[in-house]
Amino acid sequence: MATLNTGLIIVGAYADKVRRTLFAQLRDKVKSKEIDSKMIAKASGDLNKLLYEIFVNRLKLNKGDVVRIVVDYDVENGNVVWNLDSLRIEVFKRLPEEDYAEIVKESVKRIEELEEVEEVRMRIERVGQTDLGDFVYEIMVGDEKVGALVLTPLNDEGIVRGALVKPNPVIIEKTKVNLENLEEELLRVVEEKGKVVEEDEAKKIIEDIEGMIG
């Protein structure tokens, strides 16, 4: 049993790749006259008809989409016998530029914002206390408020949670911190523990925390 593997190939070129790959794999058998080149051409043509039905008629793929075709076969009595039960196809669809152009622009902008934040280090400022005795902090970058935290003290430790909107909107779920070197601990949590979310979700959490100040 042998295996034909086209590797990644655009749909517009799959038929030629199947034919060339099969001829290359069976070159020695042609020389030894175990199979005639005409039968290789016939076998590749038969497989390509099936693949055309799958790619064009059923999946409606475009010529620029990418596929990988893997299928086992045997050579029996001068013929290539495909094991179609082993046929495996991977499909990678090409996205129209209008589907991702804006995402690229937004991502570049996010990176620029991240670089700005790295240049101006974050700082944590305590701004109030809740009726339950928890402490509320604002996360600042320069003069801009970018997030909020609430800290529940527990002996020598504390539980902190919060959210930021810049450089990327993230939430910080309940995390234990050491109350010694508290500002460094809070900065570490902000930089390492964030979970990426939609901006509206991060803003909502920040508003909720700010509303807890007694």
Salt bridges, closest charged atoms under 4 A:
ASP16 OD1 - ARG19 NH2 2.75
ASP16 OD2 - ARG20 NE 2.80
GLU34 OE1 - LYS29 NZ 3.41
ASP46 OD2 - LYS42 NZ 3.01
ASP65 OD2 - LYS93 NZ 3.28
GLU90 OE2 - ARG68 NE 2.68
GLU113 OE1 - ARG110 NH1 3.52
GLU125 OE2 - ARG123 NE 2.75
GLU144 OE2 - LYS166 NZ 2.97
GLU173 OE2 - LYS195 NZ 3.71
GLU185 OE2 - ARG188 NE 3.19
GLU191 OE2 - ARG121 NH1 3.44
GLU192 OE1 - ARG188 NH1 3.79
GLU199 OE1 - ARG110 NH2 3.64
GLU199 OE2 - LYS203 NZ 3.38
ASP208 OD2 - LYS204 NZ 2.99
GLU210 OE2 - LYS145 NZ 2.24
